[in-house]
Amino acid sequence: MLPHTYNPLLVVCSLVVAVLTAYTAFDAAGRIASAKGRIVPWWLLGGACAMGLGIWSTHFIGMQSFDLPIALGYDPLITVASLLLAIAASTFALWLVGQDVLPTPRLMVGAVLMGLAITGMHYIGMAAMRMRPAIDYDPALATMSVTIAIIASGAALWLAFRLRGRTSVMLFRRSSASLAMGVAFVSIHYAGMAAARFPIGSVCGAAHTGANHGWLALVTMIVALAVIAIALTISVFDLRMEARTAALGASLVAANNKLAHLALHDSLTELPNRALLENRLEELIRNSMHAGERFTLMFLDLDSFKAVNDVFGHRVGDRLLIDVATRIRAGLRPHDTVARVGGDEFVLLSLIKDAAAAANLATVLIRAIQTPFVVEGHEVEISVSVGIAIFPDDGASQEELLSNADTAMYHAKALGSGEYCFFEASMEAGSYEQMQIAHELHSALQRGQMILHYQPKFWAPNGPAVGAEALLRWDHPVLGLMAPERFIPLAERTGMIVQIGAWVLDESCRQLKAWHDSGHTAWSIAVNLSPMQFAHEGLTRAVLDALHRHNLPADSLILEVAESTAMRDVELSLTVLRKLRRTGVQIAIDDFGTGYSSLLYLKRLPATELKIDRGFVRQLADDTEDAAIISAIIALGKALNLRIVAEGVETAAQQMYLTRLGCDMLQGFLLGRPVIGDAFLAAVVSTE
């Protein structure tokens, strides 16, 4: 047999090409498995060409490393045939591992076919030498090379199928597997080469007509590495593009999720909005009807929230709403839903089934909201009114439940701030009237339906008159003359009170100017301030504008502030009253004795008058408790150098007793009833 040797450098090169080929095959398998649509065949074709060329190059470079003491060459057609067989085997392998599943029978068949194709490529490549006499193969070694090829092909197919992922862990495992499979592919070739026997005197028939043995190894290695490099480069670029596409897709998904969230949630409080509430309420109604269950719907409305915006600004108001939402959520059970459906309105859905449990929950929520908030350095006190409707007793549809809970909420407001009320059928008629009044209130000023009546005030006991108190009335075209008790609370809730209050100030000053022009220059006019109007930041400007517009001295205007309003937030009240007092107007503390004034605060208020509440005057007698209270109020007022005005004087006995106790001024039906401005002068003259 002819002696032979191996070129170590080319052996190493063949191993490098084999490892890179294995990695390219694994990468192509992963790319084909993840690709979609028309791009799949292109990845299959490109991957098969790169893989087939790599397998063939491993074989061919290995053959170049084999040296005999005779001239060698390779038949081009047979060499190309071996290359095509390698590409065909690669195409089959990549198609096989690109399937969704790879059952064991299919894996075994694939391993046999691919192993035979690879060994077939090797032995066809050896045949390209066209040796004479023919190469003699050792059966045992040849069989071993085929066996190695089948086992290696099976392992390669299984690994390629399992390592198709694109994660960093998969990339590491793929690199490790490529090294092992490269060694296996090289072993196939060198086992086949070891099986070859070249008898002495053998001649290579392709030595002179075939491809040159000297430079073919270099060209083969360069071409193979270039093709593998191109395949891997394209894969890397595609991977980056895929990563960018995935990132863009994730951004779009996140944006869509955010848009969906915004569409169904309130942007300020992050609570569900009305749209999401209606969806959940509809589902809850459907499930409850099917199961025959009950549930509770609560309508919550913050009391005097507009005053917070007016006093502290909308930034503080928004922050307060966020804190209110947080407290409401903290008091709920896991399956409860609370939604913000308006500026300061919330709706709560709860699986609570009975009224007692609903009342307990409402009490918890009211107490939670009543605890003072600290918002951006301001201590803010607010309360909430709660209307409760229970399904199906108080409505079997969304509209009925929401409407009836809203009706109950308005009744709760009528009871006072911080109350809850269950819906009752009897509420509906009154609720409709309230809604109608609230609707018409917006246009009452423009239609000239608001009017003022004036009740005279006299020096005790019989005069003369010192001026009047302006009393607001609504001359409703259907309901007639309405007292303020019927519409002022609605005006407070809707915010109309500020606009109405500004009109009262202006109209009162206009009327007083007319009286001054008629000769009663010493008269003053008293105007009541509602809580919201008192807290409004534009109050001082409205007062100054009214005085300037009608050219009145500031001390001819008396602003009456209820004791409860002044004491609600003492520090704020002191700030507002001092600012008003600096304009020159007079300040009266109205309904004195009905609240909880502290003497410490009372002496700090820049007031000029105390008005004794009519409730004390009504039951006045020498030996009654009211007489003692009035006596103490008068003594207190005198000590603070304040004028004392008693209202509600209806009998001569009350008139004389109040005068004897030291009241400075009297006001009531005994001395003069409220009349319109045009009738006031005549009424006062006849009284005097």
C-alpha positions in Angstrom: 0.0 0.0 0.0 1.1 3.6 -0.7 2.3 5.5 2.3 0.3 8.6 3.2 0.6 11.7 5.5 -1.6 14.5 6.7 -1.0 18.2 6.8 -1.7 19.2 10.4 -2.6 22.8 9.5 -5.3 21.7 7.0 -6.6 19.2 9.5 -7.1 22.0 12.0 -8.7 24.2 9.3 -11.2 21.4 8.4 -12.1 21.2 12.1 -12.7 25.0 12.3 -14.9 24.9 9.2 -16.8 21.9 10.6 -17.5 23.8 13.9 -18.6 27.0 12.1 -20.7 24.8 9.8 -22.5 23.2 12.8 -23.1 26.7 14.3 -24.5 27.9 11.0 -26.8 24.9 10.8 -28.1 25.5 14.3 -28.6 29.2 13.6 -30.4 28.5 10.3 -32.7 26.0 12.0 -33.7 28.6 14.6 -34.2 31.2 11.9 -36.4 28.9 9.8 -38.5 27.9 12.8 -39.2 31.5 13.8 -39.7 32.9 10.3 -43.2 33.4 8.9 -44.7 33.6 5.4 -42.8 33.8 2.1 -39.4 34.4 3.8 -39.2 30.8 5.0 -38.1 29.2 1.7 -35.4 31.8 1.3 -34.0 31.1 4.7 -34.2 27.3 4.0 -32.4 27.7 0.6 -29.7 30.0 2.0 -29.2 28.0 5.1 -28.9 24.7 3.1 -26.4 26.2 0.7 -24.2 27.5 3.6 -24.5 24.3 5.6 -24.0 22.0 2.6 -21.0 24.0 1.4 -19.6 23.8 4.9 -20.0 20.1 5.2 -18.5 19.6 1.8 -15.6 21.9 2.5 -14.8 20.1 5.7 -14.6 16.9 3.7 -12.7 18.5 0.8 -10.2 20.4 3.0 -9.6 17.1 4.8 -8.9 15.4 1.5 -6.4 18.2 0.7 -4.6 17.5 4.0 -4.2 13.9 2.8 -0.9 13.5 0.8 0.3 10.5 -1.3 3.6 10.1 -3.1 1.9 10.6 -6.4 0.3 13.5 -8.3 -3.3 14.1 -7.2 -6.3 15.9 -8.7 -10.1 15.8 -8.7 -12.7 15.4 -11.4 -14.8 18.6 -11.5 -18.1 16.9 -12.4 -17.9 14.3 -9.6 -16.7 16.9 -7.1 -19.7 19.1 -8.0 -22.0 16.1 -7.6 -20.6 15.5 -4.1 -21.3 19.2 -3.3 -24.9 19.0 -4.6 -25.5 15.9 -2.5 -24.2 17.8 0.6 -26.6 20.7 -0.1 -29.5 18.3 -0.7 -28.8 16.6 2.6 -28.6 20.0 4.3 -31.9 21.0 2.8 -33.6 17.9 4.1 -32.1 18.3 7.5 -33.2 22.0 7.9 -36.7 21.2 6.6 -37.0 18.4 9.1 -35.9 20.5 12.2 -38.1 23.4 11.0 -41.3 21.4 11.6 -43.4 22.0 14.7 -42.7 18.5 16.1 -40.0 15.9 15.7 -41.2 12.5 16.9 -38.6 9.8 17.4 -39.5 7.7 14.3 -39.1 10.7 12.1 -35.8 11.6 13.9 -34.5 8.1 13.3 -35.4 8.0 9.6 -33.9 11.5 9.2 -30.7 10.5 10.9 -30.3 7.4 8.6 -31.0 9.4 5.4 -28.7 12.3 6.4 -25.9 10.0 7.6 -26.0 8.0 4.3 -26.0 11.3 2.4 -23.0 12.6 4.2 -21.0 9.4 3.8 -22.2 9.2 0.2 -20.8 12.7 -0.3 -17.5 11.6 1.2 -17.1 8.5 -0.9 -18.3 10.3 -4.1 -15.7 13.0 -3.3 -13.0 10.3 -3.0 -14.2 8.8 -6.3 -13.5 12.2 -7.9 -9.7 11.3 -7.7 -10.4 8.5 -10.3 -7.7 6.2 -8.9 -6.4 3.3 -10.9 -6.7 0.7 -9.6 -9.7 1.7 -7.5 -9.4 2.5 -3.9 -9.7 -0.5 -1.6 -11.8 0.2 1.5 -11.6 -1.6 4.8 -15.1 -2.9 5.4 -14.9 -2.4 9.2 -13.7 1.1 9.0 -16.1 2.0 6.2 -19.0 0.6 8.3 -17.7 2.6 11.3 -17.7 5.8 9.2 -21.3 5.2 8.1 -22.3 4.4 11.7 -20.6 7.6 13.0 -22.4 9.6 10.3 -25.8 8.3 11.2 -25.3 8.8 15.0 -23.8 12.3 14.4 -26.7 13.2 12.1 -29.3 12.1 14.6 -27.6 14.0 17.4 -27.3 17.1 15.1 -31.0 16.9 14.1 -32.1 16.5 17.7 -29.9 19.4 19.0 -30.9 21.7 16.1 -34.5 21.1 16.9 -34.0 21.6 20.7 -31.8 24.7 20.3 -34.0 26.7 18.0 -34.7 29.5 20.6 -33.2 33.0 20.4 -32.4 33.5 24.0 -28.9 34.1 25.4 -28.9 30.7 27.1 -29.8 29.0 23.8 -26.9 30.8 22.1 -24.5 29.6 24.7 -25.7 26.0 24.4 -25.7 26.2 20.6 -22.0 27.3 20.7 -21.1 24.3 22.9 -23.1 21.9 20.7 -21.4 23.3 17.6 -18.0 22.3 18.9 -19.1 18.8 19.7 -20.8 18.4 16.3 -17.8 19.8 14.5 -15.6 17.1 16.0 -18.3 14.5 15.0 -18.4 15.7 11.3 -14.6 15.6 11.1 -14.6 12.1 12.6 -16.9 11.0 9.8 -14.4 12.1 7.2 -11.2 10.9 8.8 -12.8 7.5 9.6 -13.7 7.2 5.9 -10.1 8.3 4.9 -8.7 5.7 7.3 -10.7 3.0 5.5 -9.1 3.8 2.2 -6.3 1.6 0.9 -4.1 2.8 -2.1 -2.2 -0.1 -3.7 1.4 0.4 -4.8 1.4 1.6 -8.3 -1.9 3.5 -8.1 -2.3 6.4 -10.4 -4.7 9.4 -10.0 -6.7 9.7 -13.3 -7.7 13.3 -12.5 -4.1 14.4 -11.7 -3.6 16.2 -15.0 -7.2 16.9 -16.2 -8.9 17.7 -12.9 -8.7 20.5 -10.4 -5.2 21.2 -9.1 -4.5 19.6 -5.7 -2.0 22.4 -4.7 -4.2 25.5 -4.6 -7.6 23.9 -4.3 -7.5 23.6 -0.4 -6.9 27.3 0.0 -9.6 28.3 -2.4 -12.1 25.8 -0.9 -11.4 27.1 2.6 -11.7 30.8 1.7 -14.9 30.2 -0.2 -16.4 28.1 2.5 -15.5 30.6 5.3 -16.8 33.5 3.2 -20.1 31.8 2.6 -20.5 30.9 6.3 -19.5 34.4 7.3 -22.0 35.9 5.0 -24.7 33.6 6.3 -23.9 34.4 9.9 -23.6 38.1 9.1 -27.1 38.1 7.5 -28.4 36.2 10.5 -26.9 38.8 12.9 -28.4 41.7 11.0 -31.7 39.9 10.8 -31.5 39.2 14.5 -30.9 42.9 15.2 -33.8 43.9 12.9 -35.9 41.3 14.6 -34.9 42.8 18.0 -35.8 46.3 16.8 -39.0 45.0 15.4 -39.8 43.2 18.7 -38.9 46.4 20.7 -41.2 48.4 18.4 -43.9 45.8 18.7 -43.5 45.9 22.5 -43.7 49.7 22.4 -46.9 49.5 20.3 -48.4 46.9 22.6 -47.5 49.1 25.6 -49.0 52.2 23.9 -52.1 50.3 22.9 -52.4 49.0 26.5 -51.9 52.5 27.8 -54.5 53.9 25.4 -57.0 51.1 26.4 -56.2 52.0 30.1 -56.8 55.7 29.4 -60.0 54.9 27.6 -61.4 53.0 30.6 -59.8 54.9 33.5 -59.8 58.4 34.9 -56.6 60.1 34.1 -56.3 61.9 37.4 -57.2 59.3 40.0 -56.5 56.1 37.9 -59.9 54.9 39.0 -62.3 53.3 36.5 -64.3 55.9 34.5 -67.9 55.8 33.6 -67.4 53.6 30.5 -65.7 50.9 32.5 -68.2 51.3 35.4 -71.1 50.7 32.9 -69.4 47.5 31.6 -68.8 46.1 35.1 -72.3 47.2 36.2 -73.9 45.5 33.2 -71.9 42.3 33.9 -72.8 42.4 37.6 -76.5 42.9 36.9 -76.4 39.9 34.4 -74.6 37.6 36.9 -76.8 38.7 39.8 -80.0 38.1 37.9 -78.8 34.7 36.9 -77.8 33.8 40.4 -80.7 35.5 42.2 -78.2 37.6 44.2 -78.3 41.2 45.5 -75.6 43.9 45.4 -75.2 47.5 46.4 -74.5 50.7 44.4 -73.4 53.8 46.2 -73.3 57.3 44.7 -70.7 59.5 46.6 -70.5 63.3 46.2 -68.0 65.5 48.0 -69.6 68.4 49.9 -68.5 71.9 49.0 -65.6 70.7 46.9 -65.8 73.8 44.7 -65.0 75.9 47.7 -61.6 74.0 47.9 -60.9 74.9 44.3 -61.9 78.5 44.8 -59.8 79.0 48.0 -56.7 76.9 47.3 -56.7 76.5 43.6 -57.3 73.7 41.2 -53.9 72.1 41.8 -54.8 71.5 45.4 -58.3 70.4 44.4 -56.9 67.8 42.0 -54.4 66.5 44.6 -57.3 66.3 47.1 -59.3 64.1 44.6 -56.4 61.8 44.3 -56.1 61.5 48.1 -59.9 61.0 48.4 -59.7 58.2 45.8 -56.9 56.5 47.8 -58.9 56.6 51.0 -62.0 55.2 49.3 -60.0 52.3 47.8 -58.5 51.6 51.2 -61.9 51.0 52.7 -63.1 48.5 50.0 -63.1 44.7 49.7 -61.1 42.9 46.9 -64.2 42.5 44.6 -65.6 46.0 45.1 -65.3 48.6 42.3 -65.1 52.4 42.7 -65.2 54.7 39.7 -64.9 58.4 39.2 -67.9 59.6 37.1 -67.7 63.4 37.5 -65.6 66.2 39.0 -66.2 65.2 42.6 -68.6 62.3 42.1 -67.8 58.6 42.6 -69.8 55.4 42.2 -69.1 52.3 44.3 -70.2 48.8 43.3 -70.1 46.2 46.1 -71.3 42.6 46.5 -72.9 43.6 49.9 -76.4 42.2 49.9 -78.1 43.7 52.9 -78.8 47.3 54.1 -77.1 46.9 57.5 -73.8 46.0 55.9 -74.2 48.8 53.3 -74.8 51.3 56.1 -71.6 50.1 57.8 -69.6 50.6 54.7 -71.1 54.0 54.0 -70.2 55.0 57.6 -66.6 53.8 57.2 -66.3 55.9 54.0 -67.8 59.0 55.5 -65.5 58.8 58.5 -62.5 58.2 56.2 -63.2 61.3 54.1 -64.0 63.5 57.2 -60.5 63.0 58.6 -58.6 66.2 57.6 -56.3 66.0 54.5 -53.0 67.6 54.3 -52.5 68.7 50.7 -49.4 70.6 49.7 -49.0 72.1 53.2 -52.7 73.0 53.5 -55.0 71.2 56.0 -58.3 70.6 54.1 -61.5 69.4 55.7 -64.2 68.0 53.5 -67.1 65.6 53.8 -69.0 63.3 51.5 -72.7 62.6 51.0 -73.7 59.0 50.1 -76.8 57.7 48.3 -77.4 54.0 48.4 -79.4 51.8 46.0 -79.7 48.0 46.3 -80.3 45.7 43.3 -82.9 44.6 42.4 -85.1 46.4 45.0 -84.1 49.9 43.9 -83.7 49.2 40.2 -83.2 46.4 37.7 -81.2 48.4 35.2 -78.1 50.5 35.1 -80.1 53.7 34.5 -82.5 53.0 37.4 -79.8 52.1 39.9 -77.6 55.1 39.1 -80.5 57.5 39.0 -82.0 56.3 42.3 -78.6 56.3 44.1 -78.1 59.8 42.8 -81.5 60.8 44.1 -80.7 59.3 47.5 -77.4 61.2 47.6 -79.2 64.5 47.1 -81.5 63.6 50.0 -78.4 62.8 52.1 -77.1 66.3 51.3 -80.4 67.8 52.4 -79.8 66.1 55.8 -76.5 67.9 56.2 -72.9 67.2 55.1 -71.4 63.8 55.8 -74.6 61.8 55.7 -75.9 58.7 53.9 -79.4 57.9 52.7 -81.0 54.8 51.2 -83.3 55.3 48.2 -87.0 55.2 48.8 -89.7 55.4 46.1 -91.2 58.5 47.8 -88.0 60.4 46.9 -88.6 60.4 43.2 -91.2 63.2 43.0 -89.1 65.5 45.2 -86.0 64.6 43.3 -87.5 65.5 40.0 -88.5 68.9 41.4 -85.0 69.5 42.8 -83.4 68.6 39.5 -85.8 70.9 37.7 -85.1 73.8 40.1 -81.3 73.2 39.7 -81.7 73.3 35.9 -83.7 76.5 35.9 -81.4 78.1 38.5 -78.7 78.7 35.8 -81.0 81.0 33.8 -82.8 82.7 36.7 -80.5 85.7 36.9 -80.5 86.3 33.2 -84.3 86.2 33.2 -84.5 88.7 36.0 -86.2 86.3 38.3 -84.0 87.0 41.3 -85.2 89.8 43.5 -84.3 91.4 46.8 -86.5 92.2 49.7 -85.3 94.6 52.4 -86.0 94.3 56.1 -85.4 97.5 58.1 -83.1 97.7 61.1 -83.9 100.2 63.9 -82.1 101.6 66.9 -83.7 100.1 70.0 -86.4 100.4 71.0 -88.3 102.3 68.3 -85.9 103.8 65.8 -85.0 105.6 63.8 -84.1 103.2 61.0 -80.4 102.7 60.4 -80.6 100.7 57.2 -81.8 97.3 56.1 -80.8 93.7 55.5 -81.0 92.4 51.9 -82.9 89.1 51.7 -82.8 87.1 48.4 -86.0 85.7 46.8 -86.6 83.8 43.6 -89.7 84.9 41.8 -90.3 81.6 40.0 -92.8 81.8 37.1 -94.5 78.5 38.2 -93.6 77.9 41.9 -94.1 81.6 42.9 -92.0 83.5 45.4 -89.4 81.0 46.7 -87.5 81.5 50.0 -83.7 81.0 49.9 -83.9 77.8 51.9 -85.3 76.1 48.8 -82.7 77.0 46.3 -79.5 78.3 48.1 -78.3 74.7 48.9 -78.7 73.9 45.2 -76.8 77.0 44.3 -74.0 76.0 46.6 -73.8 72.5 45.1 -73.8 73.8 41.5 -71.4 76.7 42.2 -74.1 79.2 41.0 -73.9 80.8 44.5 -70.8 82.8 43.6 -72.5 84.4 40.6 -75.8 85.0 42.5 -73.8 86.4 45.5 -72.1 88.9 43.3 -75.4 90.0 41.9 -76.8 90.4 45.4 -73.9 92.6 46.4 -74.2 94.8 43.3 -78.0 95.1 43.6 -77.9 95.9 47.3 -75.3 98.7 46.7 -77.4 100.1 43.9 -80.5 100.3 46.1 -78.5 101.8 49.0 -77.2 104.5 46.7 -80.7 105.3 45.7 -81.7 105.8 49.3 -78.6 107.9 49.9 -79.6 110.1 47.0 -83.0 110.5 48.6 -81.5 111.9 51.7 -80.8 108.9 54.0 -77.1 109.1 53.8 -76.5 107.5 57.2 -78.2 104.2 56.3 -76.2 101.0 55.7 -77.1 97.8 54.0 -76.4 94.3 55.3 -75.7 91.4 52.9 -75.4 87.7 53.9 -72.4 85.7 52.6 -72.8 82.0 51.9 -70.0 79.6 52.9 -68.8 79.1 49.3 -69.0 82.8 48.5 -67.1 83.6 51.7 -64.3 81.2 50.7 -64.2 82.4 47.1 -60.9 84.1 46.2 -62.7 86.8 44.2 -64.9 88.0 47.1 -62.8 91.1 48.0 -62.6 92.2 44.4 -66.4 91.8 44.0 -67.0 93.9 47.1 -64.7 96.7 46.0 -66.2 96.7 42.5 -69.7 97.0 43.8 -68.8 99.9 46.1 -66.9 101.7 43.4 -69.5 101.2 40.8 -72.2 102.9 42.9 -69.9 105.4 44.6 -70.7 104.3 48.2 -68.5 104.7 51.3 -67.2 101.3 52.3 -68.5 101.5 55.9 -72.1 101.7 54.6 -71.8 98.0 53.6 -72.2 95.3 56.3 -71.2 91.7 55.3 -72.9 89.1 57.5 -71.0 85.9 58.1 -72.7 83.0 59.9 -70.9 81.9 63.1 -70.6 78.3 61.8 -69.0 79.6 58.6 -66.5 81.7 60.4 -65.5 78.9 62.8 -65.2 76.2 60.1 -61.6 77.1 59.4 -60.7 79.8 61.8 -57.3 80.7 60.4 -58.7 81.0 56.9 -61.7 83.1 58.2 -59.3 85.4 60.0 -57.4 86.0 56.8 -60.5 86.6 54.7 -62.2 88.9 57.3 -59.1 91.0 57.9 -58.7 91.4 54.1 -62.3 92.5 53.9 -62.0 94.8 56.9 -59.1 96.6 55.4 -61.4 97.7 52.6 -63.4 99.6 55.2 -66.6 97.5 55.1 -68.2 96.3 58.4 -68.4 92.7 59.5 -71.3 91.1 61.4 -71.3 87.7 62.9 -74.7 86.3 62.1 -76.7 83.6 64.1 -74.5 84.1 67.0 -74.9 81.6 69.9 -75.9 78.7 67.7 -72.3 77.5 66.9 -69.3 76.7 69.0 -67.3 79.9 69.0 -64.3 80.0 71.2 -63.8 83.3 73.0 -60.1 83.1 72.1 -61.0 83.2 68.4 -64.0 85.5 68.7 -61.9 88.3 70.1 -59.5 87.9 67.2 -62.3 88.3 64.5 -62.3 91.8 63.1 -66.1 92.1 63.6 -68.2 95.2 64.2 -71.5 93.5 65.0 -73.0 90.5 66.7 -76.4 89.3 65.6 -78.4 87.3 68.1 -80.1 84.3 66.4 -83.9 84.6 66.2 -84.2 81.2 67.9 -83.2 82.7 71.2 -85.5 85.7 70.8 -88.6 83.6 70.0 -88.7 81.9 73.4 -87.6 85.0 75.3 -89.0 85.5 78.9 -87.5 86.8 82.1 -87.0 83.4 83.7 -86.0 81.3 80.6 -82.7 79.9 79.8 -82.7 81.9 76.5 -82.8 85.1 78.5 -79.7 84.1 80.3 -77.9 83.3 77.0 -79.0 86.6 75.4 -77.8 88.5 78.5 -74.4 86.7 78.3 -74.1 87.4 74.5 -74.8 91.1 75.0 -72.3 91.3 77.9 -69.7 89.6 75.7 -70.4 91.9 72.8 -70.1 95.0 74.9 -66.9 93.8 76.4 -65.5 93.3 72.8 -66.9 96.8 71.8 -69.3 95.3 69.3 -72.8 96.5 68.3 -75.5 94.0 69.3 -78.4 93.3 66.9 -81.3 91.1 67.8 -83.4 89.7 64.9 -86.7 88.0 64.9 -88.4 90.6 67.2 -92.2 89.9 66.9 -93.7 91.1 70.2 -93.6 94.3 72.2 -92.4 92.3 75.2 -89.4 91.0 73.3 -88.7 94.6 72.1 -88.7 96.1 75.6 -86.7 93.2 77.2 -84.0 93.3 74.5 -83.7 97.0 74.9 -83.5 96.7 78.7 -80.7 94.1 78.3 -78.7 96.5 76.2 -79.3 95.6 72.5 -78.3 98.4 70.2 -80.5 97.5 67.2 -83.6 95.5 66.6 -85.0 93.7 63.5 -88.2 91.7 63.1 -91.8 91.6 61.9 -92.9 93.8 64.8 -90.9 96.7 63.4 -91.0 96.0 59.7 -91.5 93.2 57.3 -89.2 92.6 54.3 -90.5 94.5 51.2 -89.1 95.3 47.8 -86.9 98.3 47.4 -89.6 100.6 45.9 -91.8 100.1 48.9 -89.1 100.3 51.5 -89.1 104.1 52.1 -92.9 104.3 52.5 -92.8 101.3 54.9 -90.1 102.8 57.1 -91.6 106.2 57.2 -95.0 104.8 58.3 -93.2 102.8 61.1 -91.3 105.8 62.4 
